Amino acid sequence: MNYEVQIAAELQIKPSQVNATVQLLDEGGTVPFISRYRKEATGELDEVQVAAIRDRVLQLRELAKRKEAVLKSIEDQGKLTPELKDKVAAAETMSKLEDIYLPYKPKRRTKATIAREKGLEPLAEQIFEQKSINLPAEAEKFLDASKEVNSVDEALQGARDIMAEWINEKAELREKMRKIFLEEGVFSSKVLPGKEQEAIKYKDYFDWSEPIKTAPSHRVLAMRRGEKELFLMLDSVPEEASAIYQMEKMILVDAANSSVEQVKLAIKDCYRRLLKPSMETEVRLLTKRKADEEAIKVFTENLRQLLLGAPLGEKSVMAIDPGFRTGCKLVCLGPQGQFLHYEAIYPHEPQRRSAEAGMAIKGLVERHGIQAIAIGNGTAGRETETFVKSLGLPKTVIVTMVNESGASIYSASDVAREEFPDLDLTVRGAISIGRRLMDPLAELVKIDPKSIGVGQYQHDVDQNALKNALDDTVMSAVNGVGVEVNLASKQLLTYVSGLGPTLAQNIVEFRNENGPFKSRAQLKKVPRLGDKAFEQAAGFLRISKAKHPLDSSAVHPERYALVEQMAKDVNASVPDLMGSDELRNRISLRNYVSETVGLPTLQDILEELAKPGRDPRESFEVFAFEEGVNSMSDLKVGMKLPGVVTNITAFGAFVDVGVHQDGLVHLSHLADRFVKDPNEIVSVNQKVQVTVMEVDIPRKRVGLSMKSDPFGERGKKMEKKPVAKAQQKESEGSMADKLAALKGKFGG
């Protein structure tokens, strides 16, 4: 079945673009490959659009499968009519399809089923016509002791049960009510009696209500988590009288008689017993899905920014995993991240062997030609940084803090054990810290993204959807940067377009057995790496110092002949073309347009020839926290400090200012102007200047601001006199209170 017209309308692109993309995907094309090397076919669709087409096609194909099953079921019952078949075919969503199928869906024994067994369906049909009849007399005709219909009231009750089911199964009514629940529904939460103290982190939701249509994702997920943990009672329904009135408008005729009154009772029963529970379940699923999508979007954007952090590059690095009682674990790494040396030093309390530790660091810096020192930002991180900077090392040696979130997860993983089977966990952790400085992307792909410490509510969202989105993000980052095949780990190679775990392992084994790859063409000798995998992967794999100069670039091997022709046409070699602006400027791209190659690809090739194998990531910049500010007790309201953004959520950004506790810059304090999306202002790893607004040491809460004048008039007074203790004392509605509430929603 073709979906190009529908998807094209939804994504506001051409049907031909959708058709070409679906064909490429069905042929085994990956999102990075299609968006990078098949621009002519897709009309230059980017990764986001290609992924959207892929996901939507999967949804529509699932819908088509369900339609087939529904039609077969109805046909097997002998109830399929041409009109019903057309309705099923026209259903655009799964919910509409299920509404159509509901009257024909096999049911368990219901109240309506029992009433039918008692022979009351004709009475229900008569009443449902809403004509004026002698209701008691008609109902008496259905009294039958053998069928347990012993009174008029019992007969009417059975008829109402049948009518309630009919009303509930009306597709048009269900569609209308679904909209009412979404447009007029309200989330309302209350604390379960006796749980007030235990559920204190959900205090904001002890008596909370807000419209379903405007509730932000983080509050939806917070309320659902509170309900799951048995702290909150959560409802998500519209006002009952309004909902029933809307149902009556669709069902009742313009008359007033005893039949109409019975139908009214059936409508009320239908709403309370059948439709309300069903709609509430649907709405909760829909709002959960929407909240998941928004939370996953936040997570993936944070992860992308973290993965694409600026690399230090191939330098000799010393990495220190800091600690007090157990000492600091110190390792030295070569320019390619190879492990060279390990030892433990004890510069801090309680041992305080600082002179010995200083001599060890100085000696190792000289012996291994150390160019940078990476210090983990965990316990004793700032103290270790201060100690190292006091040693008088050469000014050329960079000393910087590195976010070590997830390093302990890596050190205990199968990946770490495979890499360093003979090393202790703490040593592996230090190695990971050093390698993160050298190349964040290459090291972070070894860790489950959920352990890296970015995002919100990652354990509450749909785990399959989260995994797929994170895999897409990692694949996009890896292929966007490109991978040096002779240095890459199996984990990094796994994310290269067209490879996966098996081929990645085969590449590493081939490299170990045969030495470094000398050309991209040699990849075809790797077991099970066939033509399709080569096509998908080759452009993203780099081989520096290869015989063919383009093997170290992003130019795909399928275009080598084209580049060679370009060089020939200007009487030059390919290396000459890559090294000369003047030669490249002499090339008229239109001369090389063909049925398979258009200007977009040609322009990409020319740009790549100018900067072959260029790394799209930003250049590394040394960052330093404020000296003398090492713990929360050093913070004072009004301080202006440098910091690094560590996480972005829907309600603000968390910033590390070097005190072992990230502070929150609330959405309202990210800029002088109104900000709806924090990603408009900040990104993970961004260096920022912040002002301390609130400090709450007992609750470990720090409130920060990025506004130019966060205190307004209060700020002017602060310039004239020191900060009074009273100003630091928390008050109702203060930033600290807001921070505590938000952190509670965020999951602590």
N, C-alpha and C positions, 0 to 999 in steps of 0.2 A: 504494500500500500504506500502511496506517495503522500508525504506530509509537507512538501515544500511550500505550498501556498499558505497554509496555516502558520507554519513556523516563520516564514518570511514576514507575514503580517505582524506577528508577535514581536519579532526582533527588528522590524523596520528595515529589512534588507530585501534583496531580490530573490525570487524563487530559484533562479538559476544558481545563485550562490549557495543556497541551502542544498540543492540537488547535487552540486559538485562536491560539497563538503561531506555529505552523507555517503556518497560513492567512495570517496577517499577513506573515510572512516571504516566503511564496510570492507575495504580492501586491506585493512590492517594499519592504516596511517595513524600516527599519534598526533595529539594536539600541537606539540612544539614543531614537529616536522611539517605538518600541513600549513601552519601559520607562517613558518619561516621560508619553506622551499616550494610551496605550491600557491603562491600569491596570485598568479594569473588565473588559475582554476577557480579560486574562491573569491576573486574580486578583492583581494587584499584584506580578508577578514583577519582580525587579531586573535590571540589565544582565548580571550574571554568569549568572543563570539563563536569560535569553533567549539569550545567546551559547552556553551549554551545549546548549540545545535545538537551536539552529541547527547546531552542529558535530556533534551526535549524529545528527541527521536526515541530514546529508550522509554520515556513515559508514554508516548503515543503508541508505541508497539505493545506495551503492557496493556494499555486501554483496548487495543484491537484484539488481543488475546482474550481479554475478559468479555468483550462483546461476542466473540465466537462462542464462548462457554455459555453465556446468557441465552443467546439465540437457540443453541442446542437444547438447553434445559426447557425453554418454553415450547419448542417444537416437540420435544418428547412428551410433553403434557397435552399436546394436541391443541394448543391455544395460540399458536403463532399466526397472526394475520398480517397482510401486507402493510397495513397502517402501523402496527406494532413494530414490524421489522424496520420500517423507515425511522421510527422514533429511536430505536436502539442505534441505528447507523448514525443518526444525527447527534447523539449524545456527545458533548465536547469534553466532559469531565467524568471522572469515576463516580463522583457523588450523584450526578444526574443519571448516569447509567444505573446505579443501584436503586435510585428512586423509581425508575421505570420498572425494574425487575422485582421490586419489593412485593407486589401483589402475587407474583408467580413463584416467589422464593419458597422452597420447602420450609415449613415452620414446625417448631415444637408445638405441643398441645397448649393452646391459649384459651382465654375466656371466650373469645369469639368462636373458636373451634367447638368448645363444649356447648355453647348456645346453638350452634348449627346442628350438632348431634341431637339436640332437644327439639329440632324442627322449627326454630324461631326465625330463620332467615326470611321467610315470606312476610312476617310481621315487621321485621326491620326494613324491608324494601318498601312496604306500604307507608310506614312512618317517615322514611327518608324522603318520600315524595313531598312531604310537608303540606299535604292537603288537609282540609278540615274533615275529620272523621270522628265517629263515636269511639274514642280510644278504648275505654273500658270494655265495651262490647266486642270490639275486634280482638282485644287481648285475651278475652275469655275463651275465644275459639281455640286458643293454643294451650289451654290448661290440659295437662296429661300427667296423672300421678305416676304412671309407669316411667315417664321421662323426667320425673322430679320437677315438674312445673306445676306447682300447687296453688299459685295465686297470680292475680293480675300483676302485682308488683314484681314477682319473679319473672313473668313473661316479658314485662317492659325492661327489666334489668338486662335480660339476655339480649333483647333487641338492641339496647344501647351498647352492649359489649360489641355486637357485630358492627354497628354503625361507627363506633370509635375506631375499630380496625380499618374500616373503609376510609374514613377521614385521614387516618395516619398514613394510608398507602397512596394518597393522591399526590402524584409527582409535582404538579404545579403548586399545590399548597406547601409541600415540603421545601421546594425551592424558595418560595416566598418567606417561609418561616426561618429558613437558613439565613437569609439576608437580614431579617429582623434581629435574630440572635447576634449577628456580627455587627450590625449598625446600632442597635439599641441596647445590646447586652451589657452587663456590668460585672466586672470581677469584684467580688466581695469576700474578704477573708476575716476570720475571727480566730483568736487564740482558743485552743481547747481548754476547758475549765481545769484548773490545777496545774497547767503547764507554763504559767507566766514566768517563773524564774528559769526553768530549764530551757525555755525558748527565747531567752532575752535577746539573742542576736536577730530575731525576727520581730523585734518590738514595733517597728514601723507598720507591721501588718496585723497587729492585734485587733484592730478595728479599722479596716481599710477598704475603700471601694474606689473604682475608677472605670471609665468606659473601656470596653474590650477593644474598640477600634483604635484607641490612642495609647493603650498601655505599652510602654517600651519593653523590649525583649528581656532586659536584665531583671525587671520587676516581675514579669510573667514567670521566668525561670526561678526567681527567688521564692515566689508564692507557692509554686508547684513543689519546690524542694521542701519548704516548710510543711506542706501537706503530706508529702511522702515520708517525712521524718516524724509524722504524727504530732506536730505542734500546732498546725493550723487547720481550720475548716474552710474550704474554698468553694464558692459557687460562681457560676458564669452564665447568668440568665438575664433576660430582659424583665421588665415589670410585668407581672402575670396578667393583670387586667388588660393591658395594652395588647399583649400577645393573643389572648383569647378573643379580644375584639376584632383583631385582624383576621383570625380564623373564621369568626362568625360572618364577617363581610364576604368571605369567599364561599361559604357553605349555605347560609340561610337565604330563603326566599323572602320577598317583601310581604310577609303575612304574619298574623298573630293568631295562633290556635294551639291546641294541645299537642299536635304533632311537632310543631316548631319548638315548643318548650322541651320536648323529649330530645330533639336534635341538639338543642343548646346544652342539655345535660351531657349528651354524648360528646360534644365538642370539648367541654370542660374536662370530662374524664379522659378523653383522648390526649389533651394537652398534658395533664398532670401525670398520667400513667404511662403513656406511650411516646408522645412526640417530644415532650420536654427532656426526658432522660436521653433519648436518641440524639436530639439536636445539641444538647449540652456536651455529650461525648464527641460529636463531630466538631463542635466549635473548639473544644479543648484540644483536639487533635490538630485542627487547623492553626490555632494560635500557637500551639507548641511547635508546629512545623515552621511557622513564620519566625518565632523566637529563636529556634535552632538555627535557621538560615542566617539571621542577623548576628547571632553569637559566633557562628562558624566563620562568617565574613570577617568579624573582628579578629578572630584567632588567626585566620589565614593571612590577613594583611600584616599582622604583627610578625608572624613567622617569616613571611617574605622579606620584611625589612631586616629581621635578625639574620637570616641566611645571607642576605646581600650586604652585610656589614663590610666595611672597608678592611681588606687584608693587609697585614704587614708585608707579606711576601716571603721570599726565600732568604731568611736571615738566620744566623745562629742565635738561638734563644735559650735563656734560662727561665724556667717556670717554677714558681713557688706556691705550693698549697699550704696556706698559713695555718697556725694553730698555737695554742698556749701550752697546755700541759703535755700534749703529745709531740710538741715541736712542729717545725715547718719541714714539709717534704720538698726537697729541691731536686730538680732534674735539669740536665743540659741536653739540648736537641740540636741536631745539625740542620743545615739550610733546607733540606727536604723533609724535616720533621723526624729524622731518625734518632732513636734513643741512644745517648752517648754515656750518660753518667747519672748516678743517684746518690744522695746522702741526706741524712736528717740533720737539721741544725736547731739550736735551742736559744734564740736570742731573747725570749720573753720569760716572764714569770711562769712557773716557779724556779726553773733551773737558772735562768738569766746568764747563759754562757755567751754573752754578746760579743766579746772580743774574739772568741774562737769561731763564732758564726760569721763575723765580719771577715776574718782571715780566709775562711773557706770560700765565701762568695767572691772576694777579690781574686783569690788564686784561680778559681774556676773561670771567672770572666777572662782572665789573661790566657789561661791554658787552652780554652775552647774558642777564643775570639768572639765572645758573646757580644751581640749587637743590641739586644733588647732583653729586658727582664719583665716577665708577665707574672703578676701577683693576683691570686684569686681574691674575690671581694667578700669572702665569707668571714667567719670568726678570726679575729686578729689580723684581718687584711690591711686595715689602715695603719695599725701599729707596725706591721711588717714593712709596708711601703715607707713609712717615716724612717724606720731603721735602715733600710737599703739606701734611701736617699742621703742618709747621714754619713755614708761610708766614703764619700769623696771619689766615687767611680768616675771614669772618663766621661766628659759631657756628651760624647757621641753615643753613649749607652742609654737607650731609651728605657725608662722605668714607668710602667703603666699598670693600672688595675684592669682585670678581665672578669667579666660576669661568669661565675662558675656554676650557675644554675644547671642542674642536670648532669654535672660531671661525675657525681657519685653514682648516678644511675648507669652511666657509661662504664665506670670502673668495675661494676659488678656484673656487667652484661656478658653474653656469649661472645660478642664482637671483641670486647677488651681481652677476654681470656684467650681468644684465638690469636689476637695480635701479640699479647705479652703474657704467655702462659706461666712464666717463671717470676713475674713481678707481683708484689703486693697490691691490693686494691688502691691504697693511698698513693702509691707511685704512679699507677695508671691514671688516677685522677689528676695528678700534677702534669703528666704528659698531655692529657686532654686540654688542660688550661693553656699550656704553651702552644699547642697546635691551633687552638681557637684564635689566638692572636695572629698566627701566621696566615691561616685561611679558615675563617669561621664556617664557610659553606662546607668545605671538605670534612671538617670535624663534626659539625652539628648533624649531618645526615646519618651519623652513627647512632644517634639518640632518638628514641620515640619522641616525636614532636610534642606530645602531651606532657612530657617531663621537662621541657625546656623552660617553662615558667612564664609563658605569655598566654593571653586570651582570658576568657571568663566562662565559668560554668561548663568547662570542657567535659566533666563527668556526667552532666545532666542532659546534654544534647544527644541526638541520634548518633550512635557511635559509628555506624556504617557510613552515614553522610559525612561525619567529621573526618573519618579516615580517608574517604575518597577525595575530599576537598584538600586535606593536608598533603596527600600524595600528589595531587595536581600541582599544588604550590611548590613542593620540593622539586618535582620534575621540571616545572617552569623555571625555577631559579637555577638548577643545575645546567639545564640546556641553554639558558640565556647567557650564562657565563662561559660554558664550554669546559671540557675535561681533558687534562693532560693524561693520555692513556698510559704512559709509562710510569706515572707517579700515583695514579688514582687508586684508592682502596676499592675493595669489592662493593662496599656499601655505596660509594659515590657512583661507581659504574652502573649499579642497579637502576639508578634513576635516569640514565641516559636513554633517550628515545629509542625504542625498539629492542632494548636489551633485556632487563629484568634480572632476577637473582641467578638463574642458571647460566646464562651467557656471561654475566659479570664474573662469576666464579671461573668459567672456562677461560676467559681472557687473562685473569690473574695467573691461573695455572700455566697457560701457554707462555706468558711472560716470564714466569719463574723458570720454566724448562728451557726456553729458547733465547732468553735475554730480551732486552728492550725491543719494542717494535721499531722497525726502520721506515715503515711506510704504512699508510692507511690500507693499501691493497693487501698487505700482509694479514690484516684482520680476517680476511676471507679464509685463511687457513685455520682459524680457531674452530674447534669442533662445534657443529650445530649452528654456526653463525652463517646463515644462508644469505641469498641475494636480498631478500626482503628486509632482514634485520640490518644488513649492511647499508641498504638505502636509507633506512630510518635513522641509523646511528652515526654514520660516517661524518656528516657535516658538523656534528657536535663534539667529535673526538679530535684532539690536537696531538700532533707528534712533532715536538720541537726538534730541530737539527735533522729533520728528515731530508732525504735526497731531493724530493719534490718540494719546492718552496710553499706550495699551496696546502701541503699536509699540516701545516701549523696554523692555518687560517680557518675561517668559517665558510669558505667557498666549498660547495659540495663537489665531490669527485665527478659527478655527472656533468659538471660545467668546466672541468679542467680544459677540455679541448677548445671550448669557447674562449677562455682566457688566453690560451696559447695562440689562438687565431688573432686575438686583439694585439698581443705582443708582436706577432709576425707582421701585422698590418702597419705597425709604426716602426718596423725594423729594429725590434728590441727583443730581449729575452724576458721571460716572466719575472725574474728577480729585478731586472732593470725597470720593468713596469711598476713593480711594487715599491721601488725606491725613488721614483721620479714623478713629482707633480706635473712637470712639463709634459712628460710622455702621456700621462693619464688624461691630461686636458686636451690632447690631440685626438682622443677617441670619441667618435660620434656614436652614441649608444643605439640610435635608431637603425644604424647599419646592421645591427645584430639581432633585431627583433625577428622572431620566427613564430611558428604555430605553437611551440612549446615554451618559448622564452619571451617575456615581455619586458617593458621598461622597469616595472618594480623589481624584478630579479636582477636585471642588468645594473640598476642603481645600487642595489645591495652589494653586488660584486665589486663595483667600482669603489664603494666606501670601504669594503673589506680590504681591497688592495692597498688603500691608503694607510690603514692601520691594521695589518693582519693579526688575527688572534687577540685583538684588543679586549681588555677586561672592562666590562661595563660598570663595574663597581667604583665607588668613589675612592680617592686616594686616602691612605691612612694618615690620621692626624693624632698627635699625642694629646691626651687629656689628663688633667690633674684636678683632684678635688681640693677644696680649701684647706690649707695647712692649719693644723690646730683644731679642726672640727672632725673629731673621730667617733663621737658617740652622741646619743640623743641629749645627754646632759650638757653638751657643748653648744646646743642650739639655743638661740634667743629669738624671740619674736622681732621681726623687722630685719633680720640678717638677710643679706643678698649673697647667694651662693651659686657656684657652678654645679651642674648636675647632668646626669645621663638618663634619658627616658628608657625605662625597662619594660613597660607594659602599657598598652592602651586599651581602654574599655569604653563602653557606651556612655559612661558618666564622667570620664576624665582620663588623666594619664598619671601613671606612677613614675616617680623620679628618684633615682639613687643620688643622694648628696654625700655619701661616704660615711654614714653613721649606722650602718648595718640594719636599717629599717627604711624602706622606701616610703616617701611621702606622696600624698595625693594632691595633684592639681585638679581641682574640680572643674567640670565643664565651664562653669561660670567664671573661672579664673584663668582660662587658657589664653585669653586675649582681651584687648580693650573693647572689642566688638562682640556681638552675639555669635556664638559658635554652636552649630547643630551637630557636626561630626568632628570629633577630636583629630581624625586623620587629616583634616584640612590644615591643621596647625602644626602637629608634631608627628614624628615617626620614631619607631623603636631604634635605639642607639643614638638618637640625635642629642647633641650637646646643647643644653639650655641654661639660661640664668633664671633663678627662682628667688622669691622672697618667702621667708618663713612667716606663716600666719598664725599657726597654733602648734603647741607642743604638749602632748599628753603622755608622759613617760609611763605611768601605770598601765595604760591601755596600749602602749606602743603605737600611738597615732601621731602623724606629722601632717599638718595642713600647709600646702604651699600655693604660691600664686605666680603666674607669669605676666600679670598685668603690669603696665608701666608705673601705675600709682595704685597699688592694691588697697591701701588704707584710706585713700581720699584725704579728707580734712584731718583725720586721725594721724595720717602719715606726717603731715606738716608739724603737728605737735610732737611727734616722736623724734623729729630732727632736733628739737630744742631741749629735750630732757631724756634721760635714760629710760629704758623700758621698765615700768613698775611691775612688781609681782602681780598686782591686781589685774594688770592687762593680760598677764599670762594665764590667769585663773579662768577656767572654762565657765561659760554661762549657757543658759538655755538657748538653743538655736545657734550656738557658736559653730565655727568651722570644725572643731573637734567632734562635736555631736554629729554633725552631718557626715564627717569622715567615718565615725564609728558605725553609723547607720549604713553608709555605702559599703564599707568593708564587710558588714554583716551580709548585705545582699550579695556581695562579691564572693562570699563563702569564707570569710575570715582570712 
